[in-house]
Amino acid sequence: MKIWDLPTRLYHWLQALLFTLLAITGFNATGPHELLGIALSGLLVWRILWGMFGSETSRFRQFLRSPNTVYRYMKGQHPHHGAGHNPAGGWMVIAMLSLLLTQCFVGMSMAGFFDAFLSDDSLLYDTDLLVMIHLYGAYLLVATVALHISAIIFYKRKGTPLVKAMITGTQKHLPRPISVFFRSNIRAGIMLISVGGMFGMLLS
């Protein structure tokens, strides 16, 4: 059955592409790193909006569970029978979004995008501090992505092909039929265009 809508799948693969390019250009100090970071920032804002107003399986409230539920799930005491992210995967999404948002914010601060809104003694003027945070944030993100890939391999071996589901939008062998509510792709497109226009004004 269908569990992932087109906007969520599109976001996922664009995020993966932009993160890869940012890692390459950042660690090698070459290429359009700043422009890629701005593109990722806009993409993140779009995902957050879609997480609040998008399709059911894309909404944060649908896949965020309590720490106790996550703990029980990891111990095998809370089976996941719903569509979309499991309890642990839901918090992985939040962790990655938070890290990426922080990294983009720090990077844009380094590029001077927020200078007009800052006082002279703001910590965001401390270049050495920003560089350190940006560097270690990059290392932490790489480690998080490695953990994410490890989880994908683990679930693949258990017979749950997460990558295929994120490509096709469908997942087989669900324990029971589940009804999933999907929002219009047009709504997602309008949100994306609006966010793109906002970031375009930021660059102008």
mmCIF file of the C-alpha atoms, coordinates in Angstrom:
data_MODEL
# 
_entry.id   MODEL 
# 
loop_
_atom_site.group_PDB 
_atom_site.id 
_atom_site.type_symbol 
_atom_site.label_atom_id 
_atom_site.label_alt_id 
_atom_site.label_comp_id 
_atom_site.label_asym_id 
_atom_site.label_entity_id 
_atom_site.label_seq_id 
_atom_site.pdbx_PDB_ins_code 
_atom_site.Cartn_x 
_atom_site.Cartn_y 
_atom_site.Cartn_z 
_atom_site.occupancy 
_atom_site.B_iso_or_equiv 
_atom_site.pdbx_formal_charge 
_atom_site.auth_seq_id 
_atom_site.auth_comp_id 
_atom_site.auth_asym_id 
_atom_site.auth_atom_id 
_atom_site.pdbx_PDB_model_num 
ATOM 1   C CA . MET A 1 1   ? 0.000  0.000  0.000  1.00 0.00 ? 1   MET A CA 1 
ATOM 2   C CA . LYS A 1 2   ? 1.029  3.635  -0.443 1.00 0.00 ? 2   LYS A CA 1 
ATOM 3   C CA . ILE A 1 3   ? 2.572  5.171  2.673  1.00 0.00 ? 3   ILE A CA 1 
ATOM 4   C CA . TRP A 1 4   ? 4.808  8.020  1.396  1.00 0.00 ? 4   TRP A CA 1 
ATOM 5   C CA . ASP A 1 5   ? 3.611  10.891 -0.769 1.00 0.00 ? 5   ASP A CA 1 
ATOM 6   C CA . LEU A 1 6   ? 5.646  12.436 -3.582 1.00 0.00 ? 6   LEU A CA 1 
ATOM 7   C CA . PRO A 1 7   ? 6.699  15.606 -1.666 1.00 0.00 ? 7   PRO A CA 1 
ATOM 8   C CA . THR A 1 8   ? 8.172  13.576 1.201  1.00 0.00 ? 8   THR A CA 1 
ATOM 9   C CA . ARG A 1 9   ? 10.073 11.299 -1.157 1.00 0.00 ? 9   ARG A CA 1 
ATOM 10  C CA . LEU A 1 10  ? 11.287 14.251 -3.208 1.00 0.00 ? 10  LEU A CA 1 
ATOM 11  C CA . TYR A 1 11  ? 12.473 16.001 -0.054 1.00 0.00 ? 11  TYR A CA 1 
ATOM 12  C CA . HIS A 1 12  ? 14.293 12.905 1.158  1.00 0.00 ? 12  HIS A CA 1 
ATOM 13  C CA . TRP A 1 13  ? 16.366 12.444 -1.992 1.00 0.00 ? 13  TRP A CA 1 
ATOM 14  C CA . LEU A 1 14  ? 17.036 16.160 -2.477 1.00 0.00 ? 14  LEU A CA 1 
ATOM 15  C CA . GLN A 1 15  ? 18.239 16.342 1.115  1.00 0.00 ? 15  GLN A CA 1 
ATOM 16  C CA . ALA A 1 16  ? 20.523 13.359 0.547  1.00 0.00 ? 16  ALA A CA 1 
ATOM 17  C CA . LEU A 1 17  ? 21.926 14.952 -2.622 1.00 0.00 ? 17  LEU A CA 1 
ATOM 18  C CA . LEU A 1 18  ? 22.453 18.392 -1.095 1.00 0.00 ? 18  LEU A CA 1 
ATOM 19  C CA . PHE A 1 19  ? 24.025 16.965 2.053  1.00 0.00 ? 19  PHE A CA 1 
ATOM 20  C CA . THR A 1 20  ? 26.464 14.907 -0.026 1.00 0.00 ? 20  THR A CA 1 
ATOM 21  C CA . LEU A 1 21  ? 27.437 17.929 -2.116 1.00 0.00 ? 21  LEU A CA 1 
ATOM 22  C CA . LEU A 1 22  ? 27.757 20.099 0.986  1.00 0.00 ? 22  LEU A CA 1 
ATOM 23  C CA . ALA A 1 23  ? 30.000 17.542 2.669  1.00 0.00 ? 23  ALA A CA 1 
ATOM 24  C CA . ILE A 1 24  ? 32.230 17.334 -0.424 1.00 0.00 ? 24  ILE A CA 1 
ATOM 25  C CA . THR A 1 25  ? 32.462 21.098 -0.948 1.00 0.00 ? 25  THR A CA 1 
ATOM 26  C CA . GLY A 1 26  ? 32.804 21.802 2.776  1.00 0.00 ? 26  GLY A CA 1 
ATOM 27  C CA . PHE A 1 27  ? 35.558 19.342 3.646  1.00 0.00 ? 27  PHE A CA 1 
ATOM 28  C CA . ASN A 1 28  ? 37.443 20.179 0.437  1.00 0.00 ? 28  ASN A CA 1 
ATOM 29  C CA . ALA A 1 29  ? 36.799 23.933 0.731  1.00 0.00 ? 29  ALA A CA 1 
ATOM 30  C CA . THR A 1 30  ? 35.834 24.111 -2.958 1.00 0.00 ? 30  THR A CA 1 
ATOM 31  C CA . GLY A 1 31  ? 32.655 24.615 -4.934 1.00 0.00 ? 31  GLY A CA 1 
ATOM 32  C CA . PRO A 1 32  ? 29.411 26.533 -4.312 1.00 0.00 ? 32  PRO A CA 1 
ATOM 33  C CA . HIS A 1 33  ? 29.152 25.521 -0.649 1.00 0.00 ? 33  HIS A CA 1 
ATOM 34  C CA . GLU A 1 34  ? 27.266 28.649 0.402  1.00 0.00 ? 34  GLU A CA 1 
ATOM 35  C CA . LEU A 1 35  ? 24.646 28.386 -2.329 1.00 0.00 ? 35  LEU A CA 1 
ATOM 36  C CA . LEU A 1 36  ? 24.126 24.704 -1.582 1.00 0.00 ? 36  LEU A CA 1 
ATOM 37  C CA . GLY A 1 37  ? 23.630 25.564 2.084  1.00 0.00 ? 37  GLY A CA 1 
ATOM 38  C CA . ILE A 1 38  ? 20.981 28.150 1.236  1.00 0.00 ? 38  ILE A CA 1 
ATOM 39  C CA . ALA A 1 39  ? 19.211 25.616 -0.989 1.00 0.00 ? 39  ALA A CA 1 
ATOM 40  C CA . LEU A 1 40  ? 19.220 23.085 1.851  1.00 0.00 ? 40  LEU A CA 1 
ATOM 41  C CA . SER A 1 41  ? 17.916 25.734 4.269  1.00 0.00 ? 41  SER A CA 1 
ATOM 42  C CA . GLY A 1 42  ? 14.937 26.384 2.020  1.00 0.00 ? 42  GLY A CA 1 
ATOM 43  C CA . LEU A 1 43  ? 14.337 22.669 1.626  1.00 0.00 ? 43  LEU A CA 1 
ATOM 44  C CA . LEU A 1 44  ? 14.338 22.235 5.415  1.00 0.00 ? 44  LEU A CA 1 
ATOM 45  C CA . VAL A 1 45  ? 11.798 25.010 5.890  1.00 0.00 ? 45  VAL A CA 1 
ATOM 46  C CA . TRP A 1 46  ? 9.592  23.305 3.295  1.00 0.00 ? 46  TRP A CA 1 
ATOM 47  C CA . ARG A 1 47  ? 9.870  19.979 5.136  1.00 0.00 ? 47  ARG A CA 1 
ATOM 48  C CA . ILE A 1 48  ? 8.943  21.586 8.445  1.00 0.00 ? 48  ILE A CA 1 
ATOM 49  C CA . LEU A 1 49  ? 5.843  23.137 6.881  1.00 0.00 ? 49  LEU A CA 1 
ATOM 50  C CA . TRP A 1 50  ? 4.947  19.797 5.307  1.00 0.00 ? 50  TRP A CA 1 
ATOM 51  C CA . GLY A 1 51  ? 5.502  18.160 8.684  1.00 0.00 ? 51  GLY A CA 1 
ATOM 52  C CA . MET A 1 52  ? 2.767  20.384 10.093 1.00 0.00 ? 52  MET A CA 1 
ATOM 53  C CA . PHE A 1 53  ? 0.329  20.660 7.197  1.00 0.00 ? 53  PHE A CA 1 
ATOM 54  C CA . GLY A 1 54  ? 1.169  17.764 4.881  1.00 0.00 ? 54  GLY A CA 1 
ATOM 55  C CA . SER A 1 55  ? 0.114  14.149 4.480  1.00 0.00 ? 55  SER A CA 1 
ATOM 56  C CA . GLU A 1 56  ? -0.513 11.950 7.488  1.00 0.00 ? 56  GLU A CA 1 
ATOM 57  C CA . THR A 1 57  ? 2.712  9.922  7.443  1.00 0.00 ? 57  THR A CA 1 
ATOM 58  C CA . SER A 1 58  ? 4.739  13.102 6.901  1.00 0.00 ? 58  SER A CA 1 
ATOM 59  C CA . ARG A 1 59  ? 3.392  14.925 9.947  1.00 0.00 ? 59  ARG A CA 1 
ATOM 60  C CA . PHE A 1 60  ? 5.538  15.117 13.047 1.00 0.00 ? 60  PHE A CA 1 
ATOM 61  C CA . ARG A 1 61  ? 2.603  14.415 15.347 1.00 0.00 ? 61  ARG A CA 1 
ATOM 62  C CA . GLN A 1 62  ? 2.016  11.126 13.528 1.00 0.00 ? 62  GLN A CA 1 
ATOM 63  C CA . PHE A 1 63  ? 5.447  9.606  14.126 1.00 0.00 ? 63  PHE A CA 1 
ATOM 64  C CA . LEU A 1 64  ? 6.762  11.245 17.314 1.00 0.00 ? 64  LEU A CA 1 
ATOM 65  C CA . ARG A 1 65  ? 6.425  8.947  20.317 1.00 0.00 ? 65  ARG A CA 1 
ATOM 66  C CA . SER A 1 66  ? 7.396  9.242  23.961 1.00 0.00 ? 66  SER A CA 1 
ATOM 67  C CA . PRO A 1 67  ? 10.929 8.225  25.072 1.00 0.00 ? 67  PRO A CA 1 
ATOM 68  C CA . ASN A 1 68  ? 9.375  5.315  26.963 1.00 0.00 ? 68  ASN A CA 1 
ATOM 69  C CA . THR A 1 69  ? 7.709  4.057  23.780 1.00 0.00 ? 69  THR A CA 1 
ATOM 70  C CA . VAL A 1 70  ? 10.997 4.324  21.887 1.00 0.00 ? 70  VAL A CA 1 
ATOM 71  C CA . TYR A 1 71  ? 12.794 2.448  24.671 1.00 0.00 ? 71  TYR A CA 1 
ATOM 72  C CA . ARG A 1 72  ? 10.201 -0.327 24.650 1.00 0.00 ? 72  ARG A CA 1 
ATOM 73  C CA . TYR A 1 73  ? 10.325 -0.493 20.845 1.00 0.00 ? 73  TYR A CA 1 
ATOM 74  C CA . MET A 1 74  ? 14.121 -0.882 20.882 1.00 0.00 ? 74  MET A CA 1 
ATOM 75  C CA . LYS A 1 75  ? 13.742 -3.736 23.392 1.00 0.00 ? 75  LYS A CA 1 
ATOM 76  C CA . GLY A 1 76  ? 11.142 -5.431 21.201 1.00 0.00 ? 76  GLY A CA 1 
ATOM 77  C CA . GLN A 1 77  ? 8.319  -4.802 23.679 1.00 0.00 ? 77  GLN A CA 1 
ATOM 78  C CA . HIS A 1 78  ? 6.356  -2.348 21.510 1.00 0.00 ? 78  HIS A CA 1 
ATOM 79  C CA . PRO A 1 79  ? 5.805  -3.673 17.959 1.00 0.00 ? 79  PRO A CA 1 
ATOM 80  C CA . HIS A 1 80  ? 5.226  -1.098 15.238 1.00 0.00 ? 80  HIS A CA 1 
ATOM 81  C CA . HIS A 1 81  ? 2.121  -1.912 13.191 1.00 0.00 ? 81  HIS A CA 1 
ATOM 82  C CA . GLY A 1 82  ? 1.424  1.513  11.702 1.00 0.00 ? 82  GLY A CA 1 
ATOM 83  C CA . ALA A 1 83  ? 2.468  3.053  8.422  1.00 0.00 ? 83  ALA A CA 1 
ATOM 84  C CA . GLY A 1 84  ? 5.455  5.371  8.200  1.00 0.00 ? 84  GLY A CA 1 
ATOM 85  C CA . HIS A 1 85  ? 8.282  5.884  10.667 1.00 0.00 ? 85  HIS A CA 1 
ATOM 86  C CA . ASN A 1 86  ? 8.635  3.572  13.637 1.00 0.00 ? 86  ASN A CA 1 
ATOM 87  C CA . PRO A 1 87  ? 9.145  5.170  17.097 1.00 0.00 ? 87  PRO A CA 1 
ATOM 88  C CA . ALA A 1 88  ? 12.952 5.194  16.803 1.00 0.00 ? 88  ALA A CA 1 
ATOM 89  C CA . GLY A 1 89  ? 12.918 6.335  13.176 1.00 0.00 ? 89  GLY A CA 1 
ATOM 90  C CA . GLY A 1 90  ? 10.662 9.253  14.039 1.00 0.00 ? 90  GLY A CA 1 
ATOM 91  C CA . TRP A 1 91  ? 13.181 10.659 16.489 1.00 0.00 ? 91  TRP A CA 1 
ATOM 92  C CA . MET A 1 92  ? 15.977 10.059 13.988 1.00 0.00 ? 92  MET A CA 1 
ATOM 93  C CA . VAL A 1 93  ? 14.088 12.351 11.584 1.00 0.00 ? 93  VAL A CA 1 
ATOM 94  C CA . ILE A 1 94  ? 13.872 15.058 14.257 1.00 0.00 ? 94  ILE A CA 1 
ATOM 95  C CA . ALA A 1 95  ? 17.547 14.663 15.156 1.00 0.00 ? 95  ALA A CA 1 
ATOM 96  C CA . MET A 1 96  ? 18.672 15.010 11.550 1.00 0.00 ? 96  MET A CA 1 
ATOM 97  C CA . LEU A 1 97  ? 16.384 17.965 10.880 1.00 0.00 ? 97  LEU A CA 1 
ATOM 98  C CA . SER A 1 98  ? 17.635 19.708 14.030 1.00 0.00 ? 98  SER A CA 1 
ATOM 99  C CA . LEU A 1 99  ? 21.282 19.126 13.179 1.00 0.00 ? 99  LEU A CA 1 
ATOM 100 C CA . LEU A 1 100 ? 20.825 20.252 9.585  1.00 0.00 ? 100 LEU A CA 1 
ATOM 101 C CA . LEU A 1 101 ? 18.932 23.384 10.651 1.00 0.00 ? 101 LEU A CA 1 
ATOM 102 C CA . THR A 1 102 ? 21.638 24.262 13.164 1.00 0.00 ? 102 THR A CA 1 
ATOM 103 C CA . GLN A 1 103 ? 24.351 23.663 10.597 1.00 0.00 ? 103 GLN A CA 1 
ATOM 104 C CA . CYS A 1 104 ? 22.605 25.850 8.018  1.00 0.00 ? 104 CYS A CA 1 
ATOM 105 C CA . PHE A 1 105 ? 21.995 28.619 10.554 1.00 0.00 ? 105 PHE A CA 1 
ATOM 106 C CA . VAL A 1 106 ? 25.627 28.638 11.648 1.00 0.00 ? 106 VAL A CA 1 
ATOM 107 C CA . GLY A 1 107 ? 26.821 28.565 8.053  1.00 0.00 ? 107 GLY A CA 1 
ATOM 108 C CA . MET A 1 108 ? 24.596 31.470 7.075  1.00 0.00 ? 108 MET A CA 1 
ATOM 109 C CA . SER A 1 109 ? 25.783 33.366 10.152 1.00 0.00 ? 109 SER A CA 1 
ATOM 110 C CA . MET A 1 110 ? 29.376 32.838 9.028  1.00 0.00 ? 110 MET A CA 1 
ATOM 111 C CA . ALA A 1 111 ? 28.414 34.223 5.623  1.00 0.00 ? 111 ALA A CA 1 
ATOM 112 C CA . GLY A 1 112 ? 26.976 37.350 7.270  1.00 0.00 ? 112 GLY A CA 1 
ATOM 113 C CA . PHE A 1 113 ? 23.306 36.806 6.375  1.00 0.00 ? 113 PHE A CA 1 
ATOM 114 C CA . PHE A 1 114 ? 22.110 37.938 9.809  1.00 0.00 ? 114 PHE A CA 1 
ATOM 115 C CA . ASP A 1 115 ? 24.493 40.839 10.424 1.00 0.00 ? 115 ASP A CA 1 
ATOM 116 C CA . ALA A 1 116 ? 21.744 43.433 9.995  1.00 0.00 ? 116 ALA A CA 1 
ATOM 117 C CA . PHE A 1 117 ? 19.813 41.901 12.902 1.00 0.00 ? 117 PHE A CA 1 
ATOM 118 C CA . LEU A 1 118 ? 22.713 41.477 15.356 1.00 0.00 ? 118 LEU A CA 1 
ATOM 119 C CA . SER A 1 119 ? 24.332 43.661 17.971 1.00 0.00 ? 119 SER A CA 1 
ATOM 120 C CA . ASP A 1 120 ? 28.072 44.223 17.825 1.00 0.00 ? 120 ASP A CA 1 
ATOM 121 C CA . ASP A 1 121 ? 28.728 41.954 20.825 1.00 0.00 ? 121 ASP A CA 1 
ATOM 122 C CA . SER A 1 122 ? 26.660 39.024 19.524 1.00 0.00 ? 122 SER A CA 1 
ATOM 123 C CA . LEU A 1 123 ? 28.222 35.575 19.693 1.00 0.00 ? 123 LEU A CA 1 
ATOM 124 C CA . LEU A 1 124 ? 27.304 35.196 16.039 1.00 0.00 ? 124 LEU A CA 1 
ATOM 125 C CA . TYR A 1 125 ? 30.122 37.646 15.299 1.00 0.00 ? 125 TYR A CA 1 
ATOM 126 C CA . ASP A 1 126 ? 32.656 35.292 16.906 1.00 0.00 ? 126 ASP A CA 1 
ATOM 127 C CA . THR A 1 127 ? 34.087 33.760 13.717 1.00 0.00 ? 127 THR A CA 1 
ATOM 128 C CA . ASP A 1 128 ? 36.321 31.250 15.495 1.00 0.00 ? 128 ASP A CA 1 
ATOM 129 C CA . LEU A 1 129 ? 33.390 29.930 17.530 1.00 0.00 ? 129 LEU A CA 1 
ATOM 130 C CA . LEU A 1 130 ? 31.179 29.637 14.457 1.00 0.00 ? 130 LEU A CA 1 
ATOM 131 C CA . VAL A 1 131 ? 33.871 27.802 12.497 1.00 0.00 ? 131 VAL A CA 1 
ATOM 132 C CA . MET A 1 132 ? 34.351 25.323 15.358 1.00 0.00 ? 132 MET A CA 1 
ATOM 133 C CA . ILE A 1 133 ? 30.606 24.690 15.704 1.00 0.00 ? 133 ILE A CA 1 
ATOM 134 C CA . HIS A 1 134 ? 30.241 24.295 11.930 1.00 0.00 ? 134 HIS A CA 1 
ATOM 135 C CA . LEU A 1 135 ? 33.133 21.843 11.713 1.00 0.00 ? 135 LEU A CA 1 
ATOM 136 C CA . TYR A 1 136 ? 32.063 19.627 14.603 1.00 0.00 ? 136 TYR A CA 1 
ATOM 137 C CA . GLY A 1 137 ? 28.472 19.863 13.433 1.00 0.00 ? 137 GLY A CA 1 
ATOM 138 C CA . ALA A 1 138 ? 29.594 18.441 10.098 1.00 0.00 ? 138 ALA A CA 1 
ATOM 139 C CA . TYR A 1 139 ? 31.332 15.529 11.830 1.00 0.00 ? 139 TYR A CA 1 
ATOM 140 C CA . LEU A 1 140 ? 28.223 14.862 13.925 1.00 0.00 ? 140 LEU A CA 1 
ATOM 141 C CA . LEU A 1 141 ? 26.022 14.907 10.841 1.00 0.00 ? 141 LEU A CA 1 
ATOM 142 C CA . VAL A 1 142 ? 28.265 12.431 9.040  1.00 0.00 ? 142 VAL A CA 1 
ATOM 143 C CA . ALA A 1 143 ? 28.058 10.123 12.075 1.00 0.00 ? 143 ALA A CA 1 
ATOM 144 C CA . THR A 1 144 ? 24.260 10.503 12.152 1.00 0.00 ? 144 THR A CA 1 
ATOM 145 C CA . VAL A 1 145 ? 23.990 9.676  8.454  1.00 0.00 ? 145 VAL A CA 1 
ATOM 146 C CA . ALA A 1 146 ? 26.198 6.611  9.002  1.00 0.00 ? 146 ALA A CA 1 
ATOM 147 C CA . LEU A 1 147 ? 23.841 5.508  11.795 1.00 0.00 ? 147 LEU A CA 1 
ATOM 148 C CA . HIS A 1 148 ? 20.867 6.088  9.496  1.00 0.00 ? 148 HIS A CA 1 
ATOM 149 C CA . ILE A 1 149 ? 22.420 3.962  6.745  1.00 0.00 ? 149 ILE A CA 1 
ATOM 150 C CA . SER A 1 150 ? 23.219 1.223  9.275  1.00 0.00 ? 150 SER A CA 1 
ATOM 151 C CA . ALA A 1 151 ? 19.564 1.169  10.343 1.00 0.00 ? 151 ALA A CA 1 
ATOM 152 C CA . ILE A 1 152 ? 18.495 0.888  6.695  1.00 0.00 ? 152 ILE A CA 1 
ATOM 153 C CA . ILE A 1 153 ? 20.778 -2.122 6.218  1.00 0.00 ? 153 ILE A CA 1 
ATOM 154 C CA . PHE A 1 154 ? 19.483 -3.673 9.446  1.00 0.00 ? 154 PHE A CA 1 
ATOM 155 C CA . TYR A 1 155 ? 15.830 -3.362 8.385  1.00 0.00 ? 155 TYR A CA 1 
ATOM 156 C CA . LYS A 1 156 ? 16.659 -4.595 4.892  1.00 0.00 ? 156 LYS A CA 1 
ATOM 157 C CA . ARG A 1 157 ? 18.029 -7.794 6.392  1.00 0.00 ? 157 ARG A CA 1 
ATOM 158 C CA . LYS A 1 158 ? 14.825 -8.123 8.407  1.00 0.00 ? 158 LYS A CA 1 
ATOM 159 C CA . GLY A 1 159 ? 12.801 -7.952 5.200  1.00 0.00 ? 159 GLY A CA 1 
ATOM 160 C CA . THR A 1 160 ? 11.747 -4.303 5.333  1.00 0.00 ? 160 THR A CA 1 
ATOM 161 C CA . PRO A 1 161 ? 13.216 -2.487 2.292  1.00 0.00 ? 161 PRO A CA 1 
ATOM 162 C CA . LEU A 1 162 ? 13.094 1.129  3.473  1.00 0.00 ? 162 LEU A CA 1 
ATOM 163 C CA . VAL A 1 163 ? 14.967 2.520  0.463  1.00 0.00 ? 163 VAL A CA 1 
ATOM 164 C CA . LYS A 1 164 ? 12.570 0.918  -2.010 1.00 0.00 ? 164 LYS A CA 1 
ATOM 165 C CA . ALA A 1 165 ? 9.612  2.306  -0.050 1.00 0.00 ? 165 ALA A CA 1 
ATOM 166 C CA . MET A 1 166 ? 11.094 5.806  -0.205 1.00 0.00 ? 166 MET A CA 1 
ATOM 167 C CA . ILE A 1 167 ? 11.475 5.445  -3.985 1.00 0.00 ? 167 ILE A CA 1 
ATOM 168 C CA . THR A 1 168 ? 8.108  3.912  -4.856 1.00 0.00 ? 168 THR A CA 1 
ATOM 169 C CA . GLY A 1 169 ? 6.101  5.323  -1.945 1.00 0.00 ? 169 GLY A CA 1 
ATOM 170 C CA . THR A 1 170 ? 4.629  1.887  -1.224 1.00 0.00 ? 170 THR A CA 1 
ATOM 171 C CA . GLN A 1 171 ? 5.319  -0.724 1.414  1.00 0.00 ? 171 GLN A CA 1 
ATOM 172 C CA . LYS A 1 172 ? 4.329  -4.373 1.282  1.00 0.00 ? 172 LYS A CA 1 
ATOM 173 C CA . HIS A 1 173 ? 3.642  -6.890 4.016  1.00 0.00 ? 173 HIS A CA 1 
ATOM 174 C CA . LEU A 1 174 ? 2.002  -4.524 6.485  1.00 0.00 ? 174 LEU A CA 1 
ATOM 175 C CA . PRO A 1 175 ? 0.408  -6.452 9.393  1.00 0.00 ? 175 PRO A CA 1 
ATOM 176 C CA . ARG A 1 176 ? -3.044 -5.126 8.500  1.00 0.00 ? 176 ARG A CA 1 
ATOM 177 C CA . PRO A 1 177 ? -4.669 -2.749 6.004  1.00 0.00 ? 177 PRO A CA 1 
ATOM 178 C CA . ILE A 1 178 ? -4.167 0.867  7.073  1.00 0.00 ? 178 ILE A CA 1 
ATOM 179 C CA . SER A 1 179 ? -5.880 3.994  5.815  1.00 0.00 ? 179 SER A CA 1 
ATOM 180 C CA . VAL A 1 180 ? -3.479 6.890  5.190  1.00 0.00 ? 180 VAL A CA 1 
ATOM 181 C CA . PHE A 1 181 ? -4.638 10.433 4.446  1.00 0.00 ? 181 PHE A CA 1 
ATOM 182 C CA . PHE A 1 182 ? -2.663 12.247 1.737  1.00 0.00 ? 182 PHE A CA 1 
ATOM 183 C CA . ARG A 1 183 ? -2.551 15.964 1.016  1.00 0.00 ? 183 ARG A CA 1 
ATOM 184 C CA . SER A 1 184 ? -2.484 17.351 -2.511 1.00 0.00 ? 184 SER A CA 1 
ATOM 185 C CA . ASN A 1 185 ? 0.856  17.646 -4.298 1.00 0.00 ? 185 ASN A CA 1 
ATOM 186 C CA . ILE A 1 186 ? -0.347 21.066 -5.430 1.00 0.00 ? 186 ILE A CA 1 
ATOM 187 C CA . ARG A 1 187 ? -0.375 22.212 -1.798 1.00 0.00 ? 187 ARG A CA 1 
ATOM 188 C CA . ALA A 1 188 ? 3.222  21.020 -1.434 1.00 0.00 ? 188 ALA A CA 1 
ATOM 189 C CA . GLY A 1 189 ? 4.193  22.813 -4.647 1.00 0.00 ? 189 GLY A CA 1 
ATOM 190 C CA . ILE A 1 190 ? 2.678  26.089 -3.468 1.00 0.00 ? 190 ILE A CA 1 
ATOM 191 C CA . MET A 1 191 ? 4.565  25.782 -0.174 1.00 0.00 ? 191 MET A CA 1 
ATOM 192 C CA . LEU A 1 192 ? 7.816  25.063 -1.992 1.00 0.00 ? 192 LEU A CA 1 
ATOM 193 C CA . ILE A 1 193 ? 7.400  28.008 -4.362 1.00 0.00 ? 193 ILE A CA 1 
ATOM 194 C CA . SER A 1 194 ? 6.590  30.295 -1.433 1.00 0.00 ? 194 SER A CA 1 
ATOM 195 C CA . VAL A 1 195 ? 9.670  29.193 0.488  1.00 0.00 ? 195 VAL A CA 1 
ATOM 196 C CA . GLY A 1 196 ? 11.781 29.526 -2.643 1.00 0.00 ? 196 GLY A CA 1 
ATOM 197 C CA . GLY A 1 197 ? 10.508 33.069 -3.144 1.00 0.00 ? 197 GLY A CA 1 
ATOM 198 C CA . MET A 1 198 ? 11.337 33.960 0.443  1.00 0.00 ? 198 MET A CA 1 
ATOM 199 C CA . PHE A 1 199 ? 14.893 32.691 0.133  1.00 0.00 ? 199 PHE A CA 1 
ATOM 200 C CA . GLY A 1 200 ? 15.202 34.359 -3.256 1.00 0.00 ? 200 GLY A CA 1 
ATOM 201 C CA . MET A 1 201 ? 14.425 37.691 -1.572 1.00 0.00 ? 201 MET A CA 1 
ATOM 202 C CA . LEU A 1 202 ? 17.098 36.889 1.015  1.00 0.00 ? 202 LEU A CA 1 
ATOM 203 C CA . LEU A 1 203 ? 19.680 36.536 -1.761 1.00 0.00 ? 203 LEU A CA 1 
ATOM 204 C CA . SER A 1 204 ? 18.641 39.650 -3.628 1.00 0.00 ? 204 SER A CA 1 
# 
